[in-house]
Amino acid sequence: MLVVMHHEADDADVRRVISAINEMGYEARSIPGKQRTAIGLIGNDGKVDSGRLEALPGVVQVIHVTQPYKQVSREWRPESTVIELKNGTRIGGDDVVLMAGPCSVESPEQIAEIAHRLRESGVTILRGGAFKPRTSPYSFQGLGVRGLELLATAREATGMAVVTEALEPDMVDVVAEHADIIQIGARNMQNYPLLRRAGQSGKPVLLKRGLAATIKELLLSAEYILAEGNDQVILCERGVRSFDHHTRNLLDLTAIPVVKSLSHLPIIADPSHGTGLRSKVVPMARAAVAAGADGLMIEVHPDPDRALSDGAQSLYPEQFEELMGQVRVIAEAIGRTLVPPLAGRVPA
């Protein structure tokens, strides 16, 4: 339930509504907006006396939220959420954000080389896996904490923000210590203890759609994070499992406009995992931007043929630079722009 306040309502009016909600035995959460403030009532069991709230000074309207995901929905917050990182990157606004880097952090030389190359291309967010949840237990599992340290070193050298994955609730603190965005991977989309812990971290969270998850299930997973008081959530369409073997997954571009109509949260696309094939990444990245994605997450490796994971879907740096030019044209055609390159040069 949402209690919408008049644009001239003062702080005393807002506090009065919050107090009334608390007296009724529910939790109240203030949602300031550009024009007016709304107050969300959490825990509605169908027994709320909306008339009592409607009669309070400064209240314009009481809206019953019908979606099972409350705080994620546009009914709860009509304005789009924009997440701003420490390096100035804004996700969810007019800019299209590029997150790029290798699937896995493999060595100091590898991550330093690709980080500087990507920064020169205009990338502001470096992606890279330190902990890798692989299908086979015998595949490369990542460098662990050492990988996190190498990502942090690359951030210091380039000024880029860092996004990397946490696999378990106990990992969240160490990942948050080294990263700017905590990623929840597709296999963990419904790992509810992990979602709750990430929500408590105070850091932006990148939530990937599960391999067989519906859009509703994705939004409900995001609700777990927001329920912990963290509204800095970035959704990611990364493909769902299908019956066709020509691509690794089915990249569901329809999910982008659907999510934007249902939720105020930003959504990006991951065409690397969505297709699994280097030749398909570029055209699907272009299509995702045209569909309205707030950003792209793309795997780029200095030498994909020798990559320890996901080499077949990783772009060569030259391919990525060409893609950047194409994406810039598409973004401008639909009234958006690429995130500006980081100001100044950061010494290696």
C-alpha positions in Angstrom: 0.0 0.0 0.0 1.2 3.5 -0.9 0.1 6.7 0.9 0.7 9.6 -1.5 1.2 13.0 0.1 0.3 16.4 -1.2 3.2 18.3 -2.7 2.7 20.9 0.0 2.7 18.4 2.8 5.4 19.2 5.4 7.6 17.0 7.5 5.1 16.9 10.4 2.4 15.6 8.0 4.7 12.8 6.9 5.7 11.9 10.4 2.0 11.8 11.4 1.3 9.2 8.7 4.3 7.1 9.6 3.3 7.1 13.2 -0.3 6.1 12.3 1.1 3.2 10.2 3.3 2.1 13.0 0.4 2.2 15.5 -1.5 -0.1 13.2 1.3 -2.6 13.6 2.9 -2.2 10.1 6.2 -0.9 8.9 6.4 2.5 7.1 9.0 3.5 4.6 9.2 7.1 3.2 9.8 7.4 -0.5 10.8 11.0 -1.4 10.1 12.1 -5.0 10.8 15.1 -7.2 7.2 16.4 -6.8 5.9 14.8 -3.7 6.6 12.2 -1.0 5.0 8.8 -0.8 5.0 6.5 2.2 5.0 2.7 1.7 3.1 0.5 4.1 4.9 -2.9 4.4 3.3 -6.0 5.6 -0.3 -5.3 4.4 -2.3 -8.4 5.4 -5.6 -7.1 3.9 -6.8 -5.6 7.3 -5.4 -2.1 6.9 -8.0 0.6 7.5 -7.2 2.9 4.5 -9.9 5.3 5.6 -7.9 6.2 8.7 -4.9 7.1 6.6 -6.9 9.0 3.9 -8.3 11.3 6.7 -4.8 12.4 7.8 -3.6 16.0 6.9 -1.5 16.2 3.7 -2.7 12.8 2.3 -3.8 12.9 -1.3 -4.4 9.3 -2.1 -4.0 5.7 -0.8 -3.0 3.3 -3.5 -3.3 -0.5 -3.1 -0.3 -2.2 -4.7 -1.5 -5.3 -6.5 1.8 -6.8 -7.6 3.4 -9.5 -5.3 6.6 -7.5 -5.6 5.9 -4.3 -3.8 9.0 -2.1 -3.5 10.3 -3.2 -6.9 7.2 -2.1 -8.8 6.5 1.2 -10.6 3.3 1.4 -8.5 5.6 1.9 -5.5 8.0 4.3 -7.2 6.9 5.7 -10.6 10.3 7.5 -11.2 13.1 5.3 -12.5 15.9 4.5 -10.0 19.3 5.9 -11.0 22.4 4.4 -9.2 25.5 6.6 -9.0 28.9 5.0 -8.4 31.8 6.8 -6.8 33.6 7.3 -10.1 30.5 9.3 -11.4 29.0 6.5 -13.5 25.1 6.7 -13.4 23.1 3.6 -14.2 19.4 3.9 -15.1 19.5 7.5 -16.4 19.9 8.7 -20.0 23.4 7.1 -20.4 24.1 3.6 -21.6 26.7 2.0 -19.3 29.4 -0.4 -20.5 30.6 -3.1 -18.0 33.4 -5.1 -19.6 36.3 -7.4 -18.8 37.3 -11.0 -18.6 35.2 -13.8 -17.3 37.8 -14.6 -14.7 40.7 -12.8 -13.2 43.7 -15.0 -14.2 46.8 -13.1 -13.3 48.1 -9.6 -12.4 49.3 -9.1 -16.0 46.1 -10.2 -17.6 43.7 -8.0 -15.6 46.0 -4.9 -15.7 46.4 -5.2 -19.5 42.7 -5.5 -20.2 41.7 -2.9 -17.6 43.9 -0.2 -19.2 42.8 -1.2 -22.7 39.1 -1.0 -21.8 39.5 2.3 -20.0 41.1 3.8 -23.1 38.0 2.6 -25.0 35.7 4.5 -22.6 34.6 1.7 -20.3 33.9 2.9 -16.7 33.1 -0.4 -15.0 35.4 -3.4 -15.0 33.9 -6.8 -14.7 35.9 -9.9 -13.7 35.3 -13.1 -11.7 37.3 -13.9 -8.6 35.0 -16.7 -7.4 33.7 -18.8 -10.4 30.7 -21.1 -10.0 31.5 -23.6 -12.8 29.3 -26.4 -14.0 32.2 -28.9 -13.6 34.1 -29.1 -10.3 37.3 -29.7 -12.3 37.1 -26.4 -14.2 39.0 -23.2 -13.1 37.3 -21.9 -10.0 38.9 -18.5 -9.9 41.7 -16.9 -7.8 39.4 -16.2 -4.8 40.4 -13.3 -2.5 43.6 -12.8 -4.6 41.4 -12.1 -7.6 39.5 -9.5 -5.6 42.8 -7.8 -4.6 43.8 -7.7 -8.3 40.5 -6.1 -9.2 41.0 -3.5 -6.5 44.5 -2.8 -7.8 43.1 -2.3 -11.3 40.5 0.1 -10.0 43.3 2.2 -8.3 45.2 2.3 -11.5 42.4 3.2 -13.9 39.6 4.8 -11.9 37.1 2.3 -13.1 34.5 0.8 -10.8 34.5 -2.9 -10.2 31.7 -5.5 -10.4 32.3 -9.1 -9.3 30.3 -12.0 -7.9 29.6 -13.2 -4.4 28.6 -16.9 -4.2 27.6 -17.3 -0.5 26.3 -15.1 2.3 29.6 -15.3 4.1 31.5 -14.0 1.0 29.5 -10.8 0.8 31.6 -8.7 3.2 34.9 -9.5 1.5 33.5 -8.8 -1.9 31.9 -5.6 -0.7 35.3 -4.6 0.7 36.9 -4.8 -2.8 34.1 -4.1 -5.2 31.8 -1.3 -6.1 28.9 -3.6 -7.2 28.1 -7.0 -5.8 27.0 -9.4 -8.5 24.5 -12.2 -7.8 24.9 -14.7 -10.6 22.1 -16.6 -12.5 22.6 -19.8 -10.4 22.1 -17.8 -7.2 19.1 -15.7 -8.3 16.9 -17.5 -5.7 19.5 -18.0 -3.1 17.5 -16.0 -0.5 20.0 -15.9 2.3 22.5 -14.5 -0.2 20.0 -12.0 -1.5 19.2 -10.8 2.1 22.9 -10.5 3.0 23.6 -8.5 -0.2 20.7 -6.3 0.6 22.3 -5.6 4.0 25.7 -4.7 2.5 24.7 -1.1 1.5 26.4 -1.7 -1.8 24.8 -1.7 -5.3 23.7 -5.2 -6.3 23.7 -6.6 -9.9 21.1 -9.3 -10.0 21.2 -11.7 -13.0 18.1 -13.5 -14.2 18.1 -17.3 -13.5 18.6 -19.9 -16.2 14.9 -20.8 -16.1 13.4 -17.9 -14.3 10.3 -15.9 -15.3 10.4 -12.1 -15.2 8.1 -12.3 -12.1 10.5 -14.5 -10.3 13.4 -12.1 -11.2 11.5 -9.2 -9.7 10.5 -11.1 -6.6 14.2 -12.0 -6.1 15.0 -8.3 -6.3 12.3 -7.7 -3.7 14.3 -9.6 -1.2 17.2 -7.1 -1.6 14.9 -4.1 -1.4 13.1 -5.5 1.6 16.5 -5.2 3.5 16.5 -1.5 2.8 18.8 -1.5 -0.3 17.1 0.0 -3.4 20.4 0.1 -5.4 19.6 -3.0 -7.6 20.5 -3.4 -11.2 18.7 -6.2 -13.0 20.4 -8.2 -15.8 18.9 -10.2 -18.6 21.5 -12.9 -19.5 19.5 -15.5 -21.4 17.4 -18.4 -20.3 17.7 -22.0 -21.1 16.0 -23.2 -24.3 15.7 -26.3 -26.5 17.9 -24.9 -29.3 21.6 -25.7 -29.4 22.7 -23.0 -31.8 23.3 -20.6 -28.9 24.3 -21.2 -25.3 21.0 -19.6 -24.1 18.1 -17.7 -25.4 18.7 -13.9 -24.8 15.2 -12.6 -24.0 15.3 -9.0 -25.3 11.6 -8.7 -24.7 12.4 -8.8 -21.0 14.0 -5.3 -21.2 10.9 -3.3 -22.1 8.7 -5.6 -20.0 10.8 -5.0 -16.9 10.9 -1.2 -17.6 7.1 -1.1 -17.7 6.8 -3.1 -14.4 9.7 -1.9 -12.3 11.6 1.3 -11.6 14.9 -0.6 -11.4 17.5 -0.3 -14.2 18.1 -3.3 -16.4 21.2 -4.2 -18.4 21.9 -7.1 -20.9 24.6 -9.7 -20.9 24.9 -10.9 -24.6 28.1 -12.8 -23.8 26.3 -15.4 -21.5 23.1 -14.9 -23.5 24.6 -16.4 -26.7 27.8 -18.1 -25.7 29.4 -17.4 -29.1 31.7 -14.5 -30.0 30.1 -14.0 -33.4 26.6 -13.5 -31.8 27.7 -11.1 -29.0 28.1 -8.0 -31.1 24.7 -8.2 -33.0 22.8 -9.0 -29.8 24.6 -6.2 -27.9 23.4 -3.8 -30.6 19.9 -5.1 -30.3 19.8 -4.9 -26.5 20.7 -1.2 -26.6 18.0 -0.6 -29.3 15.5 -2.4 -27.0 16.2 0.1 -24.2 18.8 -1.6 -22.0 20.5 0.7 -19.5 23.8 -1.0 -20.1 25.7 -3.9 -21.4 27.9 -6.5 -19.6 30.4 -7.9 -22.1 33.3 -10.3 -21.7 36.6 -9.1 -23.2 39.9 -10.9 -22.9 43.3 -9.9 -24.2 43.8 -13.4 -25.6 40.5 -15.3 -25.7 42.0 -18.4 -27.2 44.0 -18.9 -24.0 41.2 -17.8 -21.6 40.7 -20.1 -18.6 37.0 -19.7 -18.8 34.4 -18.6 -21.4 37.0 -17.9 -24.1 34.5 -18.8 -26.9 32.2 -15.9 -26.0 34.9 -13.3 -25.1 35.6 -10.6 -27.6 39.0 -9.5 -28.7 39.8 -5.9 -27.6 39.6 -4.8 -31.2 36.1 -6.2 -31.6 35.0 -4.5 -28.5 36.3 -1.2 -29.6 34.4 -1.5 -32.9 31.3 -2.4 -30.9 31.6 0.7 -28.8 31.4 2.9 -31.9 28.3 1.0 -33.1 26.6 1.2 -29.8 27.2 4.9 -29.6 25.4 5.5 -32.8 22.4 3.3 -31.7 22.2 5.1 -28.4 22.1 8.5 -30.0 19.4 7.4 -32.4 17.1 6.6 -29.5 17.9 9.7 -27.5 20.6 8.3 -25.2 24.4 8.5 -24.9 27.2 6.3 -23.8 28.6 7.1 -20.4 31.4 9.7 -20.9 34.9 8.4 -20.6 36.5 8.9 -17.2 38.0 12.4 -16.9 41.8 12.7 -17.1 44.4 10.0 -17.3 45.2 7.8 -14.3 48.9 6.6 -14.1 49.5 2.9 -14.2 
